[in-house]
Amino acid sequence: MAQKKKKGAKTDPNNSIIAQNKKARHNYNIVDTYEAGVVLLGTEVKSLRDGGASITDGFCHVKDHELWLEGIHIAEYGYGTWTNHSARRSRKLLLHRSEINRLEQKLKETGYTVVPLKLYFSGGRVKVEIALATGKREYDKRQALRERQDKLEAARAMRYRNLG
């Protein structure tokens, strides 16, 4: 017999995460985040509903005062015909003009880049969370790992102290 879903276990296909860039927070210092809409073709949206996307190699750049998302992979739609999309094409991002101008000024400075953090559905529309970031050095990454490990050990010690 089929089991009933629990009340809190609802999954809404119109508000779900499609892909995350987990390495971005490890490789970059996040300065600021933005939510942007993505201009997509119909077969791309259908493929995203199937869960076929990867944003780990993605980055953004400004061209002609428009923000473009490069390097992400959206798999071709399985039932698509000759109208199917190219998997690694450039995709335009939709932001307010003031936000694009702010990002353009920061990108002209050395050391700044814009990376995608998360691709998700919001109310049936595909959105991407992008971040203005600076690259971490190798010793910064090691320091962050060391701090996280120290914090875990301290929490573990406190837990054992409270038990005994």
C-alpha positions in Angstrom: 0.0 0.0 0.0 1.3 3.5 -0.9 2.3 5.7 2.0 0.9 9.1 2.4 3.0 12.2 2.1 3.7 14.1 5.3 2.3 17.6 5.6 5.7 19.2 5.6 7.1 17.1 2.7 5.4 19.0 -0.2 7.7 19.7 -3.1 6.5 22.5 -5.4 8.0 22.2 -8.9 7.5 25.9 -9.4 9.8 26.8 -6.4 12.7 24.3 -6.4 16.4 24.4 -6.7 17.8 23.1 -10.0 21.5 23.4 -9.6 24.0 24.8 -7.0 27.6 25.8 -7.3 29.0 24.5 -4.0 32.6 25.2 -4.9 32.0 28.9 -5.4 31.9 29.7 -1.7 35.1 27.7 -1.3 37.0 29.3 -4.2 35.7 32.9 -3.8 35.0 35.5 -1.2 31.4 36.6 -1.8 31.0 40.4 -1.7 27.4 40.8 -2.8 24.6 38.7 -4.2 21.9 39.4 -6.8 18.8 37.6 -8.1 18.5 37.7 -11.9 16.0 36.3 -14.4 17.4 34.2 -17.3 16.3 34.4 -20.9 15.7 30.8 -22.0 14.2 28.9 -24.9 11.3 26.5 -24.4 13.4 23.3 -24.7 15.8 24.7 -22.0 13.0 25.2 -19.5 11.7 21.6 -20.2 15.3 20.3 -19.7 15.6 22.2 -16.5 12.4 20.7 -15.2 14.0 17.3 -15.8 17.0 18.5 -13.8 19.7 18.6 -16.5 21.9 21.5 -15.6 25.4 22.2 -14.3 26.6 25.7 -13.3 30.0 24.9 -11.8 32.0 26.4 -14.7 29.7 29.4 -15.1 30.7 33.1 -15.0 29.1 36.4 -16.1 30.4 39.3 -18.1 29.0 42.6 -19.4 28.7 43.1 -23.1 26.9 46.2 -24.6 25.6 47.1 -21.2 23.9 43.7 -20.8 24.8 40.9 -18.4 25.5 37.5 -20.0 25.9 34.1 -18.3 28.5 31.9 -19.9 29.8 28.4 -19.3 26.8 26.8 -17.8 25.5 23.5 -19.2 21.8 22.9 -19.8 21.4 19.4 -21.3 19.5 19.1 -24.6 15.9 18.2 -24.2 15.4 14.5 -24.9 12.2 14.9 -26.9 13.4 18.0 -28.7 13.4 18.2 -32.5 15.6 20.3 -34.8 14.5 23.3 -32.6 16.5 22.0 -29.7 18.9 24.4 -28.0 22.7 24.4 -27.9 23.9 23.1 -24.5 26.5 25.7 -23.7 25.2 28.8 -25.4 25.3 32.3 -23.8 22.3 33.3 -21.9 21.2 36.8 -21.1 20.5 37.8 -17.5 17.7 40.2 -16.5 18.7 42.8 -13.9 17.8 46.4 -13.2 19.9 48.9 -15.1 21.4 50.3 -11.8 22.5 46.8 -10.8 24.1 46.1 -14.1 25.9 49.5 -14.0 27.2 48.7 -10.4 28.4 45.3 -11.6 30.1 46.8 -14.7 32.0 49.3 -12.5 33.2 46.5 -10.2 34.2 44.2 -13.0 36.4 47.0 -14.5 38.4 46.9 -11.2 41.0 44.1 -10.9 40.2 41.0 -8.9 36.4 41.0 -9.2 34.3 38.4 -11.0 30.6 37.5 -11.1 29.8 33.8 -10.5 26.5 31.9 -10.4 25.7 30.4 -7.0 22.3 28.8 -7.6 19.8 28.1 -10.4 16.2 27.7 -9.3 12.5 28.0 -10.1 10.7 30.9 -8.5 7.0 31.1 -9.2 7.4 29.1 -12.4 10.2 31.3 -13.7 13.9 30.4 -13.8 16.1 32.6 -11.7 19.8 32.5 -11.0 21.5 33.8 -7.8 24.8 35.5 -8.9 27.5 36.8 -6.7 30.1 39.6 -7.0 33.2 37.9 -5.7 37.0 38.0 -5.4 39.1 34.9 -5.7 40.6 33.3 -2.6 44.3 32.5 -2.4 45.4 28.9 -1.6 46.3 29.9 2.0 42.9 31.5 2.5 41.2 28.2 1.6 43.4 26.3 4.0 42.7 28.8 6.7 39.0 28.5 6.2 39.2 24.7 6.4 41.2 25.0 9.6 38.7 27.4 11.2 35.8 25.1 10.3 37.6 22.1 11.7 38.4 24.0 14.9 34.8 25.0 15.3 33.6 21.4 14.9 36.1 20.2 17.5 35.0 22.8 19.9 31.3 22.0 19.4 32.1 18.3 19.9 34.0 19.0 23.1 31.2 21.1 24.5 28.6 18.4 23.6 30.7 15.7 25.5 31.2 18.1 28.4 27.5 18.7 28.7 26.7 15.0 28.5 29.0 14.0 31.3 
